[in-house]
């Protein structure tokens, strides 16, 4: 029995390099942890435009810059999300719209049409609503879990104190800051006018 288990573990680690390019997320053994979320999360205060400052590597944002995320409340109570970025190579802007529904304060079930059409849990693990926010998601497949984290700020060029608070919230949630990569927010085109908080 032990020999079979060791064989399974060895097989997963052999296959791991093939999973990494597909998901582009941080892959590790184990199940997704119980993520802490913002107490008494205020959805309306969270709405509006955010600038992406740092994130875990992921395939669907590869080669991007000037990343933004915009959240609006729909009439049916669900949340509309518009993510935009520019290509570092072509300079062309592209975007994708997703939809989320709040499962409980601080946790949403989110779906984007690309690259995968399945639902994913989004946890708001830290925010002061006015300066910064930290969002994390984790999915399981077999013996592995895939984790992604984004640090968002209200200002394109935030103060260090707000980034420090975001790092603190990540560490409190036992999420490593070592995997973070910085988003280039320099020489970006003017931000598109925000759509209404209620659409």
N, C-alpha and C positions, 0 to 999 in steps of 0.2 A: 504493500500500500504506500509506504513511504517512498519507495523507488518510483512509483507512478507519479506521486505528487511532485517529486524533484524533476521528473521528466517534463511535467506540465509547466512548471516554473521556468525551466530552461528553454522550453519551446516559446513561451511568451517573450522572454528576453531576446531570443533570436529574431522574433518577428517585430520587436519594438521599433527598430530603425525604419521599418516599412510603414508603421502607424504614424510616426512623427511627421513625415512630409504630408500625409493625408489630412491630419487634424491640425497640425501646426500649434497644438496646445501643449501644456506641460503635462507629460504623461508620467504616472508613477503607480506603484503597486498599492492596493488597498481600496477601500470604499470611500465615498465622499463623506466628509465630516459634516457635523451639524453646524452650519455657519451662523455666527451671531449676526443679528440684523439691528438696524436702528430702532430704538424703542419709541413707540408712539409716532411711527413714520407718517409724515405729512405729505401726501401725494401731490397736492396742489402746489405746495412750496417747492417741490422738486421739479416741476414742469419748466419748460423753457430750453434755452440754448446752453450747451456745455461744450467745452473744448477738451479734446482728449490729449492728455499730457504724457502718460506712460501706460504700458500694457504688457501682458505676457505675449510672446510671439504667437501669431495665428495666421493661417494660410490666407483667409479671406481678406486680411488687411495688409498683405505682403506688398512692399514697395509703395506704401501710401504716405502721404504727408497732409498737413492742414486738416486733420480729422476732426469732425464735429459730430455731436449727437444732440438731437432735438426731441423733446418729449411733449406731447399734447394730450389732453383729455378729450375723448370722443363722447358723443351724446349718450351712448349706451353704457358709459362708465369704464370702458376699456381704454388702454393707453396706446396712442400711435407714436411710433419711434421712427425718426428719419436720420440715418447715418450717412454722412457725406465725407469724401476725401478726394484729394488730387493724386494723380500718378506722378511719382518722382521722375519717371522716364518721359512721359508724353505731356504732362501738365494738364491732362484732361480730367475734369471733375466727374465723378460718378457717385451714385447714391443708392441706397436700398431702404425700403420702408418695411418695418416690422410692426407687430401688434402684441400687446401684452395685457394680461388680466391679473389683478392682484389676488393672490391666494390668501395672504394675511399681511398685515403691515410690515413692509420691508422685504417681502418676497413676491416676485412676479413670475408667471409662466409666460415665456416669450416665444414667438415664432417669427422667423424671417424666411422669405422665399428662397434665399440662397445662403450658403451653399447646400444646407440640409433643411428639409421641410419639417423636421420634427420639433416638438416643443422642448424648451430648455429652461431650467430654473435660473432666475436672476435674483441675487441677494444684494440688497443695499446694506453693506456692512459698516458704512460710515459716511456721514455728510453733515454739514452745517447749513446746507441749502443755499448759502450766499457766496461761498468760495470754492468748496471742493466736494467731491463725492467719490466713493470707492465701490465699484460693482464687481461681483464675482459670480462665476457660474462653474458648476462641476457636473460631469456626466460619467456614468460607469459603463464599462463593457468588459465582461469577463472578470478577470482578477485585477484589472487596471482601472484607473480613474484619469480623466482629462480635466484639467483646471485652467480657467482663463480669468484674468483680473484686468480691470481698466481703472485708471485714475482720471477723473474728469474735473475740470475747473471752470468757473464762470468767466474768468479772464483768459485770454489767449496766452498771456505771459504772466503767470501767477507769482505771488510772493512765496519765498522759501518757507515761511511759517506755515502756509497752508499745505504745501507738499509734505512737510514734516509731520503734520497731523494725519495726513493720508497714510504715510508709512507706519505711523503708530497704530492706526486702526487695522492695517494689514497684519502687523505683528500680533496684535490682540486676537485676531482671528486665526492666528497660526498659519498665515500665508507668507511665503518667502518673498522678500523684496529683491532677492538676488536675480530673479528671472526677468525683472522689469526692463523694458527697452523704451527709450525716449522717442516721442513723436516729434518730427520736425514741424514746428509751427511758425517758421520764418518765411517771409516773402509770399504770404498767402493772399489769395484773392479776397476782396471784401466779402464778409459774411452775408449769406442770403437773408432777406427779411424773414424773421420768424413767423411761422403760421400761428394762428390763434390758439390760445390755451384750450379752447373748446371747439372741436371740429367734428 
